[in-house]
Amino acid sequence: MEYRLLGKTGVKVSVIGMGTYYDPLWIAASMIGLMPSRRRKAQALRVGLENGINLIDTAEIYGSEPIVGEVIRDFKRDELFIATKVWPSHLKYDSVIKAAQGSLRRLGVKYIDLYQIHFPNRRVHIEETMRAMEYLVDKGIIRFIGLSNFNLDQIIEAQQALKKYEVAALQLPYSLVNRRIEEDIIPYSKKENMAILCYYPLGHGKLIREFPRDLIELVRKNHGDKTPAQIALNWIISKHENTFPIPRASNPIHVEENLGAVGWRLSNEETKAIEEWFQGKINKA
């Protein structure tokens, strides 16, 4: 496994993480105490952890925090980087603190490495939310503050609301078929030394289904037998030094495949050919 610094945190994490958002039906089922395929999902996380992935992303709304907590009990806590999120209906001061404490219980941990605001909520002043986030850092409940699904103006506003700490990481969709954040957020994140956790790095499976055969063969010629998923994830790792793809970890076979995305880098020629093909497809859509 490869590791690199997660932005300004000073902490090294695996260049690829594991996401635990499964689907809306799973969330609905988890709310009534059901967890379909729980054993398989737990095994998927174990496969990643046993092979050096130490970055896991979850959220209070996902219903997956208990599974993450169950799995990480068998590993050294200080070697893991656990990220979770607070839902936008819980962004008032007392609600943020209560939500974080709930995540601690479900995860079975004493602290959260990265606590992220899942979505902005214009009905709650960001200053109030960030005051609570800083309280959580002061108390050792969380280590770092993150934002998810914020646009650039909202990111800047959130940063300005902090008095003692800084935004350490952002979480946004990013893939070969969704490169919108390259226009403003990625340049800004590099300037501010923020990490970006990239969700939907496989474009909802679109990249696996549509990756052209000639490009797969081009990569295989230089790097050995690589799959579309491995190529798509490697593109994110290779493209920027501060991006960390977090593909969904629900199937052990897929997690094992994703491990093959590290330990090599796409060449400039390969990157250009891949980007041009997918950009042409986007332009035709």
N, C-alpha and C positions, 0 to 999 in steps of 0.2 A: 504494500500500500504506500501511496505517496501522501505526504503531509505538507501543509503550508500555513502561514499565519492567517488567521481570520481577522482581516482588517487591523484595526488599532487595538484589538484585545490583547495582543502579545501571546495568544494561545495558538498552538499549532493543531489543526484538525485535518482529517482525511480530505483529500481533494474532491471526493464524492461522498455524499451523505445518503441517508435513507428517510424518505417521507412516509408518513402514516395516515394520510388522507386516503380513505378507501373509496367511498361513494355515498351519495345521499341516502340510499337504502340502508347501508351499514349504520350511518349516523342515527337514522330513525329507529333502527332495531336496538342500538346501544342505549337509547334513551329509555327503553322499557326493559333493560337488563339482558338483552340478547346480544351475542357476539358470534355471528356466523363465521365459520372457518378460523376460529381463534387460534387453534393449534398451528395451523399452517402459517398464519401471519406471524406468530411468535417464532416459529422456526425460521422464517425469512429473515427476521431481525437477527437471530442467532448466527445465521450464516454470515451476514455482513460483519457482525462484531467479531466473530472468530477469525475473520480474514482481514482485520485491521480497520474497518470503518468505525469511526468513533463519534460521528456526527449523526444525531437522530433528531428529526423535526416532528412535532406533534402539535396539538391544540386542544383546548378544553372542549371545543365543539365537536371534534373529530370522534370522540368516544374511544380513542385508541390509547390514551394515557395509561390506563390500567395494564394493557398488554406491554407497553414499553417498560413500565415499572416491574412487571413480572420478569421480563427478560434480563434487564440490567442488574438485577439482584445477584446474578451469577458472574458479574464482571466488576473490576475495580472502578469505583465511582469516579475517582480523580483522574482516570484515563479517558473518561467519556465527556462528550459535550452535548448536553441535552437542551434542546430549544423547544419552547412551547409558546402558546399565544393566548391572549385575553380577547374575548368576543366583544364587539362594539357596544353591546347593551350593558357592558360591565365597566364602562370607562370613567364613571364618577369615582372620586377619591376612595371612599370606603369600599366600593365594589371592586376596584382594581386589587386592593389588598386582600379582600375575601377570595377573589378568583385565584390569585396567586397561591394562597394557602390551600385552596381546594386542589390545585394542580400538584402541589407538594404532596398532599395525601394520596392522590391517585397514582402518582409516579413513585411514591415511597422513597422520596429523597429529602435531603435537608436543605438543598438549594437548587435553583434553576440556573443554568449557565446563560441562556439567552431568553429573555422574556419579551415577546413581540406584541405590539398592538395589531390585531388581526386585520381590521379595516378601520379607517377613520370614521368618526361620528361627529357630524357638525352640530349636533344638539348638546354636546358636552365640550366645554372649552378645553383645548389641548393643554393649556397651562395646568388645569386641575389634574388631568391624567398624568402628565409628566411629573407633577409634584408627588403623586403616589408612586410612580416608578422610581423616583430618586429615594423615596422613603424605603422602598424594597431593597435597593442597593445598599443603603446605609445599614439596614438591619441584617444584611447577609442572606436575604431570601433569594435574591437574584444577583447575578454578577454583571450582566450587560443588558443594555436596552436596545430593542430592535423595532422596526416598523415593517408592516406587510401591507401591500396593495395601496401605498401612498404615492401620489404623483409628486413631481419635483417641488411644486409650491408647498404642498403639504409637508414634505420632508423638511424643507427649510423652516417652515413655521414650527414644526415639532422641535427641531434643533434649537431654535431661538427660545423656546419655552423652558429648556433645561438650564438650571442654574449651576450645577456642580459636575454633571457628567455629560457624556456625549452619546449620540446615536452610533452604535457599533456596527449594525448590520441592517440590511434591507432584504425583504423577500418579495420576489416578483416573478411573473411568468417570463421565461426566456428560452428560446430554442431556435433552430434553423428556420422554423416556420413562423416564429413570432419574435422579431428583433426590434420591437418598438423602443425598448429602453436604451438602445444604442444611441438614440438621438440626443438624449439629455441626461438620463439618470446614470448611465454607466460612466460618462465623462465626469459627472459631478461626484460619483462615489469614489472614483480614483483620486480626485483632487482632495477629497475629505478623508481618504483612507478608510472607507466603509466596505465591508464585505457584502456580496449579494448572494443570497440563497436562491437558486433558480428552480422554481417549480414548473411542472409540465415540461421538463426538458426533452421529452420525446413527443411533444405535440399531441397529447392524448392518443398516442399510438400511431399517429399519422406518419411519422418518420420511419417507423418500422415497416409499415405497409407500402410506402411509396418510394423508398430509397432506390434510386436507379441502379441496375445491375452493373453498368460500366464503371460507376463510381466506387462501388463495393470492390470490384476487381482491381481498380487503381490502388486502393488502400491495401488490399491483400497482397499485392505485388511487393509492396515495400515493408509491410508490417505483419504479415502472416494472416491467418484466418480470423477476420474480424466481422462482426455482425453489424447490421444497421444501427442497433441500439448502442453498441460500443463506439461506433464512429460518431454518432450524434452526441453522446456524452463527452467523448474526447474533444470534440469541436469546442464545447463550452469550456472545458479545462484548459485547452490550448489557446483559446482566443483571448482570454483575459487572465490576469494574475489574481483577481479578486472575486472570481465567480465560482460557485460551488453548486453543481447540479444535485438535486435531491429527488431522484426518481422514487416512485412509490415502491415500498418493500412489502408486498403481500404474498409473493410466491418465491419460495427458496430457489427455484430454478432460475428465475429472472434476476434475483440478487446475485447469484453466482455468475450469471452472464455479465451483469453490470461491472463486476470486478475486473473484467477484461478491458475496461475503458481506460485503465491507468497503466503507467509504466512505459508509455510511448507518447509521441506527439505527431500530429498531422504536419506534413510539410507545408510550406507556403503554396506550392503548386496544388497540392491536394485540397487545401483550404479554399483556394480561389475557385477551383473547379466545382466543389460542393456548393459554395455560396452562390455562384453564378447560376447553377442549375435550380436551386430552390428559390432564388430571387425571381428567376424567369417564371417559375410556377406561380409564385405569389402575384406577380404582375398580371398574369393571365386570369387569375381568379376574380 
